[in-house]
Amino acid sequence: QLRLVESGGGLVQAGASRRLSCTASGSTFNNYALAWYRQAPGKQRELVATITTGGSTYYVDSVKGRFTISRDNAKNTIYLQMNSLKPEDTAVYYCRTYGDVYWGQGTQVTVSS
């Protein structure tokens, strides 16, 4: 069993930066590929970025060049560095694992124009 806890959300102005964290406990973090998803009001949850156990990354086009996903296995944590934030980035951001699927509870990011 793996428990994921996101943090770092909040209210920011357009153009600002924010870093989200997702810390795992309860199992071997290093074995999991992980991802950040987000869900905007009235919309389906969507993939934002992924990172493999080896550190390879993938980004959806809407965040490419602005967001960076990374992991620190020693801290059982993944991060999402978000730069040049836009109002359309407003959403609840979730981390999840691949393989055995676990989700965090989410952290709200609100970008004001």
N, C-alpha and C positions, 0 to 999 in steps of 0.2 A: 504494500500500500504506500502510495506517495501522496504527500500533501503539498500543494502549491499555494503560495501566498504572494499576491501582487501588491506593489506599493509604488508611490511616486506620482499618482495622478493629481489633478487639481485644475484650477482655472488659470489659463494663460492667454496672453494677447497674440493675435496673429503675428507671425514672424519670429516668435520666441522659440526657445528650446525647452525640452523636458526629457528627463531620463526615467524610464520605468524599470522596476526590478521585479523579478519573480524568484522567490527563494523556495527551495524544495527541502522536504524533510521526510524521513520514514523509509527511504529505500535508496538504492544506488543511483544517484543522479547521473553519473557519467555514462550510463548505459543507454540513455534516452536521447533521441533527437527531439527537439522542442520547437515550439512555434508561438508566435503572438498572433492572436485574432482580435478583431474588434467588432462591436455591434452598435450601430448608430440607431437613434430612435426610429421606430417604424421600419427598420431594415433587417435583413438577415445577417447573421454573423458571418464575417468574411476573414479570409486569411490575410495577414499583413506580411509576415516574414517567417522564415524557418532557419534553423541551424542544426546541422548534423552532429553526431558524436565527434567527428573529425574536424568540425569547425567550418564546413562549407555552408554557404548562406544562399538564400533565395529571397527575393522581394517582389511584391506585386508592383505593377507599373506605377500605380498612383503614389507610392512612397519611395520609389527608387531614386537614389541620389540625395534623399532627405533623411531617411531613417537608417539606423545601423543596429543590427542584432549582434549580440556577442554573449559569450558564456565564460564563467569562471568556475571551473569544476571544483577548485579548492574551497569555494564559498557556496557551492551548490546553488548557484544563482545564474540566471540569464538576465540580460538587459535589453532595453530598446531605447536607444538614443534617438530622439525625435528633434530634428532641426527644421527651421522654416515652417513652423506649424501653420496650418490653414483652418478656417472654420469647418471645412468638410472633414477634418480629422477628428472632430468631436465624436466621441463614442466611449463605450465601456471597453476597456482593453483587458483581454484574457490571455493567460499563457496555458499551454497544454502540452502534453507529451504525445509522442507517436509510439506505436506498438501497443502496450497497455495504455489505454487512454485515461488520462487524468486532466481535470480542469481546475484552475484557480477560481476564486470568487469574483475576480474582476476589479479593476480600478478605473474610476471615471476621469476622463480627460475632456475638458471643455475649452475650446478655443474661441475667444471673442474677436470680433472684427473691429 
